[in-house]
Amino acid sequence: LIILNGGIHIDGLADTADGFGGNTSAKRLEIMKDSRLGTFGGVALFGVLFGKAMALAALINSSFGLFATIFALSRWSMVVMITTQNSVSQGLLKLFNLKKKYQILGLATFWLVLALVFSKGTGFILLLVTILGLLIWQMVIKKYFGGITGDILGATNELVELGCLLILNLLRINLS
């Protein structure tokens, strides 16, 4: 997955984690622009990659529908962030034409619903947990950064994927 998207989401995770080291919104955004990997970014990369590897290993025989739902949820979450948060981006996000963001949200929701149909009931649990997680994430992002950047969207994608994989593992343990 990292190779397929050119590492842009995982890079966003690292930059966002590094940004939390600043003491003001402006300083956090400045830190995020630095191309060097900081301690917070390194720890976040290790944690997410290790967590995904362990979670995926335990779910290797799961249905394609569940994995499709996870990836639909993570991408849908980025669209939700674009639709509901102000952009404070000076990077790639600034290049996107967001005039039709509600139409894009509708299309993303359509694809998500389609994926949910094939995930059976488990996908709806993942949706509810994702919505709760997004509400908390949005409050944190607004407080610490004042809005979203492309890096924050990448971090959103990675965190939703990891969260869904961890929830699936918890459900698997409890259902066994």
Backbone as a printed PyTorch tensor [residue, N CA C, xyz], in Angstrom:
tensor([[[  0.8220,  -1.2140,   0.0000],
         [  0.0000,   0.0000,   0.0000],
         [  0.8530,   1.2590,   0.0000]],

        [[  1.9450,   1.2120,   0.7160],
         [  2.8270,   2.3780,   0.7600],
         [  3.4000,   2.6430,  -0.6240]],

        [[  3.7900,   1.5860,  -1.3110],
         [  4.3440,   1.7300,  -2.6570],
         [  3.2730,   2.2340,  -3.6170]],

        [[  2.0560,   1.7220,  -3.5120],
         [  0.9780,   2.1150,  -4.4280],
         [  0.6640,   3.6060,  -4.3790]],

        [[  0.7210,   4.2070,  -3.1820],
         [  0.4090,   5.6470,  -3.0950],
         [  1.6700,   6.5030,  -2.9670]],

        [[  2.8070,   5.9280,  -3.2620],
         [  4.0520,   6.6890,  -3.2540],
         [  4.5190,   7.1190,  -1.8710]],

        [[  4.0010,   6.4880,  -0.8390],
         [  4.4090,   6.8120,   0.5220],
         [  3.8700,   8.1250,   1.0450]],

        [[  2.9490,   8.7380,   0.3100],
         [  2.4940,  10.0850,   0.6910],
         [  1.7140,  10.0820,   2.0100]],

        [[  0.9260,   9.0370,   2.2580],
         [  0.1460,   9.0190,   3.5000],
         [  1.0300,   8.7550,   4.7090]],

        [[  1.9630,   7.8440,   4.5700],
         [  2.8520,   7.5320,   5.6910],
         [  3.7790,   8.7190,   5.9800]],

        [[  4.1800,   9.4370,   4.9360],
         [  4.9690,  10.6630,   5.1200],
         [  4.1380,  11.7060,   5.8760]],

        [[  2.8670,  11.8050,   5.5270],
         [  1.9780,  12.7380,   6.2270],
         [  1.8280,  12.3870,   7.6940]],

        [[  1.7840,  11.0990,   7.9900],
         [  1.7180,  10.6510,   9.3830],
         [  2.9610,  11.1100,  10.1450]],

        [[  4.1290,  10.8770,   9.5570],
         [  5.3820,  11.2590,  10.2210],
         [  5.4550,  12.7710,  10.4140]],

        [[  5.1130,  13.5300,   9.3850],
         [  5.1610,  14.9960,   9.4930],
         [  4.1780,  15.5120,  10.5350]],

        [[  2.9750,  14.9360,  10.5630],
         [  1.9760,  15.3640,  11.5450],
         [  2.4470,  15.0480,  12.9530]],

        [[  2.9880,  13.8510,  13.1510],
         [  3.4900,  13.4780,  14.4820],
         [  4.6050,  14.4280,  14.9140]],

        [[  5.5280,  14.7340,  14.0010],
         [  6.5830,  15.6950,  14.3240],
         [  5.9940,  17.0570,  14.6830]],

        [[  4.9440,  17.4490,  13.9720],
         [  4.3120,  18.7450,  14.2190],
         [  3.7930,  18.9040,  15.6320]],

        [[  3.3860,  17.8090,  16.2460],
         [  2.8850,  17.8890,  17.6200],
         [  3.9640,  18.3580,  18.5950]],

        [[  5.2170,  18.3780,  18.1550],
         [  6.3060,  18.8450,  19.0160],
         [  6.3810,  20.3500,  19.1550]],

        [[  5.6460,  21.0870,  18.3390],
         [  5.6600,  22.5460,  18.4440],
         [  4.7800,  23.0400,  19.5660]],

        [[  5.0240,  24.2900,  19.9980],
         [  4.2350,  24.8280,  21.1090],
         [  3.1450,  25.8120,  20.6710]],

        [[  3.0760,  26.1290,  19.3780],
         [  1.9860,  26.9460,  18.8390],
         [  1.5580,  26.3290,  17.5050]],

        [[  0.3780,  26.7050,  17.0430],
         [ -0.0910,  26.2040,  15.7380],
         [  0.8900,  26.5690,  14.6340]],

        [[  1.3660,  27.7970,  14.6390],
         [  2.3010,  28.2490,  13.6000],
         [  3.5940,  27.4410,  13.6390]],

        [[  4.1210,  27.1900,  14.8360],
         [  5.3570,  26.4120,  14.9700],
         [  5.1250,  24.9590,  14.5360]],

        [[  3.9530,  24.4040,  14.8680],
         [  3.6400,  23.0340,  14.4670],
         [  3.6150,  22.9200,  12.9450]],

        [[  2.9840,  23.8820,  12.2940],
         [  2.9190,  23.8650,  10.8250],
         [  4.3060,  24.0420,  10.2150]],

        [[  5.1280,  24.8660,  10.8440],
         [  6.5020,  25.0630,  10.3700],
         [  7.3120,  23.7610,  10.4820]],

        [[  7.1700,  23.0730,  11.5910],
         [  7.8620,  21.8000,  11.8010],
         [  7.4290,  20.7820,  10.7470]],

        [[  6.1460,  20.7860,  10.4150],
         [  5.6280,  19.8240,   9.4410],
         [  6.2280,  20.0280,   8.0470]],

        [[  6.6610,  21.2350,   7.7430],
         [  7.2640,  21.5230,   6.4300],
         [  8.6900,  20.9990,   6.3210]],

        [[  9.3330,  20.7660,   7.4550],
         [ 10.7240,  20.2940,   7.4730],
         [ 10.7690,  18.8680,   6.9220]],

        [[ 11.6170,  18.6280,   5.9490],
         [ 11.6720,  17.3110,   5.2980],
         [ 12.3850,  16.2550,   6.1340]],

        [[ 13.0430,  16.6620,   7.1980],
         [ 13.7460,  15.6900,   8.0370],
         [ 12.7750,  14.9700,   8.9620]],

        [[ 13.1010,  13.7220,   9.2820],
         [ 12.2860,  12.9240,  10.1830],
         [ 12.7040,  13.2040,  11.6140]],

        [[ 11.7330,  13.5970,  12.4270],
         [ 12.0050,  13.8620,  13.8340],
         [ 11.6580,  12.6600,  14.6970]],

        [[ 11.8890,  12.8140,  15.9770],
         [ 11.6490,  11.7210,  16.9220],
         [ 10.1860,  11.3040,  16.9370]],

        [[  9.2710,  12.2770,  17.0320],
         [  7.8470,  11.9320,  17.0690],
         [  7.4300,  11.2190,  15.7870]],

        [[  7.9360,  11.6860,  14.6560],
         [  7.6220,  11.0540,  13.3790],
         [  8.1500,   9.6310,  13.2990]],

        [[  9.3700,   9.4360,  13.7860],
         [  9.9610,   8.0950,  13.7890],
         [  9.1740,   7.1260,  14.6560]],

        [[  8.7940,   7.5940,  15.8310],
         [  8.0040,   6.7500,  16.7340],
         [  6.6430,   6.4320,  16.1060]],

        [[  6.0070,   7.4230,  15.4920],
         [  4.7090,   7.2040,  14.8480],
         [  4.8330,   6.2040,  13.6990]],

        [[  5.8710,   6.3570,  12.8750],
         [  6.0810,   5.4150,  11.7700],
         [  6.2540,   4.0000,  12.2890]],

        [[  7.1290,   3.8420,  13.2700],
         [  7.3630,   2.5110,  13.8200],
         [  6.0690,   1.9310,  14.3860]],

        [[  5.3650,   2.7160,  15.1860],
         [  4.1370,   2.2310,  15.8130],
         [  3.0800,   1.8200,  14.8090]],

        [[  2.8500,   2.6490,  13.8160],
         [  1.8090,   2.3440,  12.8280],
         [  2.2180,   1.1630,  11.9510]],

        [[  3.4490,   1.1600,  11.4660],
         [  3.8820,   0.0580,  10.5990],
         [  3.9260,  -1.2610,  11.3530]],

        [[  4.4330,  -1.2490,  12.5740],
         [  4.4660,  -2.4610,  13.3920],
         [  3.0400,  -2.9140,  13.7080]],

        [[  2.1910,  -1.9710,  14.1000],
         [  0.8030,  -2.3010,  14.4190],
         [  0.0650,  -2.8870,  13.2260]],

        [[  0.2620,  -2.2990,  12.0550],
         [ -0.3960,  -2.8240,  10.8520],
         [  0.1230,  -4.2190,  10.5000]],

        [[  1.4290,  -4.4130,  10.6080],
         [  2.0000,  -5.7240,  10.2830],
         [  1.4330,  -6.8070,  11.2050]],

        [[  1.3800,  -6.5180,  12.4910],
         [  0.8560,  -7.5030,  13.4410],
         [ -0.6400,  -7.7450,  13.2190]],

        [[ -1.3750,  -6.6720,  13.0080],
         [ -2.8180,  -6.8080,  12.8170],
         [ -3.1450,  -7.5340,  11.5210]],

        [[ -2.4260,  -7.2090,  10.4610],
         [ -2.6640,  -7.8860,   9.1760],
         [ -2.3030,  -9.3610,   9.2490]],

        [[ -1.2360,  -9.6910,   9.9350],
         [ -0.8270, -11.0890,  10.0540],
         [ -1.9270, -11.9270,  10.7070]],

        [[ -2.6000, -11.3580,  11.6820],
         [ -3.6630, -12.0830,  12.3750],
         [ -4.9480, -12.1630,  11.5530]],

        [[ -5.0660, -11.2910,  10.5600],
         [ -6.3000, -11.2280,   9.7660],
         [ -6.1170, -11.7540,   8.3410]],

        [[ -5.0430, -12.4490,   8.0910],
         [ -4.6730, -12.8250,   6.7300],
         [ -5.7770, -13.6080,   6.0050]],

        [[ -6.5780, -14.3520,   6.7160],
         [ -7.6350, -15.1470,   6.0840],
         [ -8.9980, -14.4630,   6.0840]],

        [[ -9.0320, -13.1820,   6.3960],
         [-10.3010, -12.4410,   6.4060],
         [-10.7820, -12.1980,   4.9860]],

        [[-12.0440, -11.8460,   4.8860],
         [-12.6520, -11.6540,   3.5630],
         [-12.1320, -10.3790,   2.8830]],

        [[-12.1480, -10.4140,   1.5770],
         [-11.7680,  -9.2470,   0.7900],
         [-12.6770,  -8.0610,   1.1150]],

        [[-13.9590,  -8.3480,   1.4000],
         [-14.9130,  -7.2840,   1.7080],
         [-14.5070,  -6.4630,   2.9190]],

        [[-13.9310,  -7.1180,   3.9260],
         [-13.4820,  -6.3830,   5.1150],
         [-12.3140,  -5.4690,   4.7780]],

        [[-11.3630,  -5.9690,   4.0030],
         [-10.2240,  -5.1250,   3.6270],
         [-10.6730,  -3.9730,   2.7330]],

        [[-11.5960,  -4.2370,   1.8250],
         [-12.1270,  -3.1680,   0.9660],
         [-12.8140,  -2.1100,   1.8210]],

        [[-13.5200,  -2.5460,   2.8620],
         [-14.1950,  -1.6070,   3.7600],
         [-13.1870,  -0.7450,   4.5130]],

        [[-12.1050,  -1.3500,   4.9770],
         [-11.0740,  -0.5860,   5.6860],
         [-10.5090,   0.5060,   4.7840]],

        [[-10.1750,   0.1510,   3.5610],
         [ -9.5760,   1.1280,   2.6570],
         [-10.6030,   2.1730,   2.2200]],

        [[-11.8640,   1.7760,   2.0720],
         [-12.9110,   2.7510,   1.7590],
         [-13.1060,   3.7090,   2.9330]],

        [[-13.0950,   3.1850,   4.1530],
         [-13.2530,   4.0280,   5.3410],
         [-12.1020,   5.0150,   5.4940]],

        [[-10.8880,   4.5700,   5.2380],
         [ -9.7440,   5.4700,   5.4170],
         [ -9.7750,   6.5930,   4.3900]],

        [[-10.1570,   6.2700,   3.1570],
         [-10.2320,   7.3170,   2.1330],
         [-11.4370,   8.2270,   2.3640]],

        [[-12.5560,   7.6500,   2.7720],
         [-13.7540,   8.4260,   3.0970],
         [-13.4530,   9.3970,   4.2360]],

        [[-12.6640,   8.9450,   5.2120],
         [-12.3110,   9.7910,   6.3540],
         [-11.5470,  11.0350,   5.9110]],

        [[-10.6700,  10.8730,   4.9150],
         [ -9.9460,  12.0430,   4.4090],
         [-10.9140,  13.0310,   3.7610]],

        [[-11.9020,  12.5140,   3.0410],
         [-12.8920,  13.3890,   2.4040],
         [-13.7340,  14.0980,   3.4650]],

        [[-14.0860,  13.3840,   4.5270],
         [-14.8300,  14.0040,   5.6380],
         [-14.0100,  15.1480,   6.2330]],

        [[-12.7230,  14.9210,   6.4240],
         [-11.8580,  15.9780,   6.9770],
         [-11.8200,  17.1870,   6.0490]],

        [[-11.7030,  16.9480,   4.7450],
         [-11.6800,  18.0550,   3.7810],
         [-12.9930,  18.8300,   3.8180]],

        [[-14.0930,  18.1120,   4.0040],
         [-15.4130,  18.7300,   3.9740],
         [-15.7220,  19.5080,   5.2440]],

        [[-15.1940,  19.0610,   6.3760],
         [-15.6100,  19.6330,   7.6590],
         [-14.5710,  20.5290,   8.3300]],

        [[-13.3460,  20.5520,   7.8270],
         [-12.2840,  21.3210,   8.4640],
         [-11.7590,  22.4180,   7.5380]],

        [[-11.2990,  23.4880,   8.1270],
         [-10.6390,  24.5450,   7.3500],
         [ -9.2550,  24.0700,   6.9340]],

        [[ -8.8340,  24.5040,   5.7700],
         [ -7.4880,  24.1820,   5.3100],
         [ -6.5240,  25.2720,   5.7630]],

        [[ -5.4060,  24.8400,   6.3400],
         [ -4.3340,  25.7650,   6.6980],
         [ -3.0840,  25.3910,   5.8990]],

        [[ -3.3160,  24.7040,   4.8030],
         [ -2.2340,  24.1350,   4.0080],
         [ -1.4950,  25.1670,   3.1820]],

        [[ -0.2080,  24.9650,   3.1000],
         [  0.6330,  25.7270,   2.1840],
         [  1.2330,  24.7760,   1.1380]],

        [[  0.8070,  23.4990,   1.1660],
         [  1.3890,  22.4860,   0.2980],
         [  0.4100,  21.9670,  -0.7400]],

        [[  0.4430,  20.6420,  -0.9480],
         [ -0.3340,  20.0050,  -2.0030],
         [ -1.8400,  20.1980,  -1.8560]],

        [[ -2.3320,  20.2020,  -0.6320],
         [ -3.7740,  20.3560,  -0.4240],
         [ -4.2770,  21.6620,  -1.0240]],

        [[ -3.4330,  22.6780,  -1.0160],
         [ -3.7900,  23.9850,  -1.5670],
         [ -4.0770,  23.8980,  -3.0760]],

        [[ -3.5120,  22.8860,  -3.7190],
         [ -3.6740,  22.7330,  -5.1640],
         [ -5.0090,  22.1100,  -5.5710]],

        [[ -5.6700,  21.4290,  -4.6250],
         [ -6.9190,  20.7650,  -4.9520],
         [ -8.0470,  21.7760,  -5.0830]],

        [[ -8.9030,  21.5690,  -6.0760],
         [-10.0840,  22.3910,  -6.2550],
         [-11.1880,  21.8040,  -5.3790]],

        [[-11.5010,  22.4730,  -4.2980],
         [-12.4580,  21.9360,  -3.3340],
         [-13.8340,  22.5860,  -3.4310]],

        [[-14.1310,  23.1680,  -4.5830],
         [-15.4210,  23.8380,  -4.7450],
         [-16.5860,  22.8600,  -4.7130]],

        [[-16.3460,  21.6270,  -5.1260],
         [-17.4090,  20.6200,  -5.1700],
         [-17.1890,  19.5530,  -4.0980]],

        [[-16.7720,  19.9870,  -2.9130],
         [-16.4180,  19.0240,  -1.8850],
         [-17.6120,  18.1970,  -1.4060]],

        [[-18.8140,  18.7400,  -1.4260],
         [-19.9630,  17.9630,  -0.9770],
         [-20.3470,  16.8940,  -1.9980]],

        [[-20.1440,  17.1730,  -3.2760],
         [-20.3720,  16.1620,  -4.3020],
         [-19.3310,  15.0460,  -4.1570]],

        [[-18.0960,  15.4390,  -3.8460],
         [-17.0320,  14.4530,  -3.6480],
         [-17.3390,  13.6050,  -2.4180]],

        [[-17.8460,  14.2410,  -1.3540],
         [-18.2380,  13.4920,  -0.1550],
         [-19.3570,  12.5090,  -0.4890]],

        [[-20.3100,  12.9340,  -1.2920],
         [-21.3970,  12.0420,  -1.6990],
         [-20.8830,  10.8370,  -2.4670]],

        [[-19.9640,  11.0680,  -3.3790],
         [-19.3810,   9.9770,  -4.1620],
         [-18.5720,   9.0380,  -3.2660]],

        [[-17.7800,   9.6030,  -2.3630],
         [-17.0000,   8.7780,  -1.4380],
         [-17.9220,   7.9550,  -0.5390]],

        [[-19.0230,   8.5570,  -0.1140],
         [-19.9860,   7.8470,   0.7300],
         [-20.6480,   6.7120,  -0.0500]],

        [[-20.9480,   6.9460,  -1.3140],
         [-21.5040,   5.8880,  -2.1680],
         [-20.5670,   4.6820,  -2.2070]],

        [[-19.2600,   4.9190,  -2.4570],
         [-18.2920,   3.8220,  -2.5240],
         [-18.1360,   3.1460,  -1.1650]],

        [[-18.2280,   3.9270,  -0.1010],
         [-18.1500,   3.3570,   1.2400],
         [-19.3400,   2.4400,   1.4970]],

        [[-20.5300,   2.8880,   1.1650],
         [-21.7330,   2.0750,   1.3690],
         [-21.6330,   0.7780,   0.5650]],

        [[-21.1400,   0.8690,  -0.6440],
         [-20.9490,  -0.3160,  -1.4770],
         [-19.9990,  -1.3010,  -0.7920]],

        [[-18.9010,  -0.8010,  -0.2520],
         [-17.9520,  -1.6640,   0.4660],
         [-18.6010,  -2.2490,   1.7210]],

        [[-19.4050,  -1.4570,   2.4160],
         [-20.0630,  -1.9350,   3.6350],
         [-21.0050,  -3.1060,   3.3450]],

        [[-21.6540,  -3.0750,   2.1940],
         [-22.5620,  -4.1640,   1.8130],
         [-21.8050,  -5.4960,   1.7620]],

        [[-20.5780,  -5.4540,   1.2670],
         [-19.7990,  -6.6850,   1.1140],
         [-19.0460,  -7.0790,   2.3880]],

        [[-19.0890,  -6.2500,   3.3940],
         [-18.3600,  -6.5580,   4.6330],
         [-19.2430,  -7.2170,   5.6760]],

        [[-20.4910,  -7.4110,   5.3340],
         [-21.4710,  -7.9620,   6.2670],
         [-21.6130,  -7.0180,   7.4530]],

        [[-21.9520,  -7.4700,   8.6080],
         [-22.2110,  -6.5820,   9.7460],
         [-20.9920,  -5.9350,  10.3560]],

        [[-19.8340,  -6.5520,  10.1890],
         [-18.6190,  -6.0450,  10.8150],
         [-18.2450,  -4.6600,  10.3000]],

        [[-18.4960,  -4.4010,   9.0360],
         [-18.1670,  -3.1050,   8.4460],
         [-18.8980,  -1.9570,   9.1290]],

        [[-20.1100,  -2.2100,   9.5820],
         [-20.8730,  -1.1520,  10.2430],
         [-20.2880,  -0.8290,  11.6220]],

        [[-19.7410,  -1.8450,  12.2780],
         [-19.0400,  -1.5930,  13.5460],
         [-17.8210,  -0.7130,  13.2750]],

        [[-17.0770,  -1.0490,  12.2200],
         [-15.9070,  -0.2450,  11.8530],
         [-16.3090,   1.1860,  11.5140]],

        [[-17.4290,   1.3570,  10.8370],
         [-17.9180,   2.6960,  10.4980],
         [-18.2130,   3.4990,  11.7650]],

        [[-18.8980,   2.8970,  12.7130],
         [-19.2350,   3.6130,  13.9540],
         [-17.9760,   4.0100,  14.7350]],

        [[-17.0260,   3.0980,  14.8280],
         [-15.7850,   3.4040,  15.5360],
         [-15.0070,   4.4940,  14.7900]],

        [[-15.0070,   4.4240,  13.4560],
         [-14.3140,   5.4400,  12.6530],
         [-14.9370,   6.8130,  12.8500]],

        [[-16.2440,   6.8850,  12.8520],
         [-16.9220,   8.1700,  13.0530],
         [-16.5640,   8.7490,  14.4200]],

        [[-16.5930,   7.9150,  15.4490],
         [-16.2150,   8.3730,  16.7930],
         [-14.7590,   8.8480,  16.8070]],

        [[-13.8750,   8.0630,  16.2060],
         [-12.4710,   8.4480,  16.1390],
         [-12.2640,   9.7410,  15.3680]],

        [[-13.0010,   9.9280,  14.2740],
         [-12.8890,  11.1630,  13.4880],
         [-13.3310,  12.3820,  14.2810]],

        [[-14.3830,  12.2390,  15.0650],
         [-14.8520,  13.3650,  15.8790],
         [-13.7680,  13.8060,  16.8630]],

        [[-13.1220,  12.8390,  17.4860],
         [-12.0430,  13.1560,  18.4290],
         [-10.8510,  13.7410,  17.6780]],

        [[-10.4560,  13.1180,  16.5650],
         [ -9.3200,  13.5770,  15.7620],
         [ -9.5370,  15.0040,  15.2790]],

        [[-10.7510,  15.3220,  14.8460],
         [-11.0450,  16.6720,  14.3640],
         [-10.8660,  17.7110,  15.4650]],

        [[-11.2860,  17.3850,  16.6680],
         [-11.0970,  18.3250,  17.7890],
         [ -9.6130,  18.5370,  18.0730]],

        [[ -8.8450,  17.4550,  18.0440],
         [ -7.4020,  17.5540,  18.2910],
         [ -6.7420,  18.4030,  17.2060]],

        [[ -7.0710,  18.1340,  15.9530],
         [ -6.4640,  18.8500,  14.8220],
         [ -6.8080,  20.3290,  14.8810]],

        [[ -8.0600,  20.6300,  15.1610],
         [ -8.4630,  22.0340,  15.2400],
         [ -7.7160,  22.7480,  16.3670]],

        [[ -7.5940,  22.0880,  17.5100],
         [ -6.9290,  22.6990,  18.6630],
         [ -5.4360,  22.9020,  18.4110]],

        [[ -4.7710,  21.9180,  17.8730],
         [ -3.3110,  21.9660,  17.7600],
         [ -2.7920,  22.5930,  16.4630]],

        [[ -3.5800,  22.4960,  15.3790],
         [ -3.1000,  22.9950,  14.0900],
         [ -3.9820,  24.0860,  13.4950]],

        [[ -5.2000,  24.2290,  13.9770],
         [ -6.1110,  25.2460,  13.4600],
         [ -6.8360,  24.8280,  12.1940]],

        [[ -6.5630,  23.6480,  11.6830],
         [ -7.1900,  23.1480,  10.4640],
         [ -6.3410,  22.0350,   9.8770]],

        [[ -6.6770,  21.6570,   8.6520],
         [ -6.0070,  20.5090,   8.0390],
         [ -4.9660,  20.9230,   7.0080]],

        [[ -4.0460,  20.0060,   6.8020],
         [ -3.0660,  20.0880,   5.7190],
         [ -3.0920,  18.7380,   5.0150]],

        [[ -2.3900,  18.6200,   3.9210],
         [ -2.2800,  17.3350,   3.2510],
         [ -1.6270,  16.2890,   4.1460]],

        [[ -0.6540,  16.7180,   4.9470],
         [ -0.0150,  15.7990,   5.8890],
         [ -1.0260,  15.2460,   6.8900]],

        [[ -1.8880,  16.0930,   7.3790],
         [ -2.8950,  15.6580,   8.3450],
         [ -3.8690,  14.6870,   7.6880]],

        [[ -4.1850,  14.9050,   6.4280],
         [ -5.0410,  13.9490,   5.7180],
         [ -4.3550,  12.6000,   5.5940]],

        [[ -3.0610,  12.6080,   5.2740],
         [ -2.3130,  11.3510,   5.2060],
         [ -2.3000,  10.6370,   6.5440]],

        [[ -2.0930,  11.3970,   7.6200],
         [ -2.1110,  10.8160,   8.9640],
         [ -3.4850,  10.2390,   9.2760]],

        [[ -4.5290,  10.9400,   8.8600],
         [ -5.8970,  10.4500,   9.0630],
         [ -6.0610,   9.0920,   8.4060]],

        [[ -5.6260,   8.9870,   7.1560],
         [ -5.7360,   7.7340,   6.4240],
         [ -5.0250,   6.6020,   7.1650]],

        [[ -3.7960,   6.8430,   7.5660],
         [ -3.0040,   5.7980,   8.2280],
         [ -3.6120,   5.4040,   9.5700]],

        [[ -4.0740,   6.3740,  10.3340],
         [ -4.6380,   6.0820,  11.6540],
         [ -5.9700,   5.3400,  11.5520]],

        [[ -6.7810,   5.6940,  10.5660],
         [ -8.0510,   4.9780,  10.3830],
         [ -7.7820,   3.5370,   9.9680]],

        [[ -6.8360,   3.3260,   9.0550],
         [ -6.5030,   1.9530,   8.6540],
         [ -6.0470,   1.1400,   9.8610]],

        [[ -5.1160,   1.7020,  10.6390],
         [ -4.6220,   0.9890,  11.8200],
         [ -5.7510,   0.7380,  12.8140]],

        [[ -6.5520,   1.7560,  13.0820],
         [ -7.6570,   1.6030,  14.0230],
         [ -8.6220,   0.5040,  13.6030]],

        [[ -8.9630,   0.4650,  12.3370],
         [ -9.8770,  -0.5710,  11.8390],
         [ -9.2550,  -1.9580,  11.9720]],

        [[ -7.9860,  -2.0800,  11.6380],
         [ -7.3190,  -3.3760,  11.7680],
         [ -7.2850,  -3.8360,  13.2170]],

        [[ -7.0390,  -2.9120,  14.1320],
         [ -7.0180,  -3.2630,  15.5500],
         [ -8.4130,  -3.6620,  16.0410]],

        [[ -9.4320,  -2.9390,  15.6130],
         [-10.8130,  -3.2870,  15.9910],
         [-11.1750,  -4.6620,  15.4690]],

        [[-10.8000,  -4.9510,  14.2220],
         [-11.0770,  -6.2810,  13.6690],
         [-10.4110,  -7.3720,  14.4970]],

        [[ -9.1950,  -7.1160,  14.9480],
         [ -8.5130,  -8.0950,  15.7910],
         [ -9.2270,  -8.2700,  17.1260]],

        [[ -9.6900,  -7.1750,  17.7030],
         [-10.4380,  -7.2730,  18.9650],
         [-11.7360,  -8.0460,  18.7660]],

        [[-12.4350,  -7.7910,  17.6760],
         [-13.6780,  -8.5010,  17.3780],
         [-13.3980,  -9.9850,  17.1630]],

        [[-12.3340, -10.2820,  16.4660],
         [-11.9580, -11.6710,  16.1910],
         [-11.6660, -12.4170,  17.4980]],

        [[-10.9840, -11.7610,  18.4000],
         [-10.6690, -12.3810,  19.6860],
         [-11.9600, -12.6190,  20.4840]],

        [[-12.8400, -11.6220,  20.4970],
         [-14.0830, -11.7370,  21.2650],
         [-15.0880, -12.6870,  20.6340]],

        [[-15.0260, -12.8750,  19.3140],
         [-15.9610, -13.7580,  18.6320],
         [-15.4790, -15.2080,  18.6410]],

        [[-14.2080, -15.4120,  18.9890],
         [-13.6430, -16.7800,  18.9820],
         [-14.0280, -17.5430,  20.2260]]])
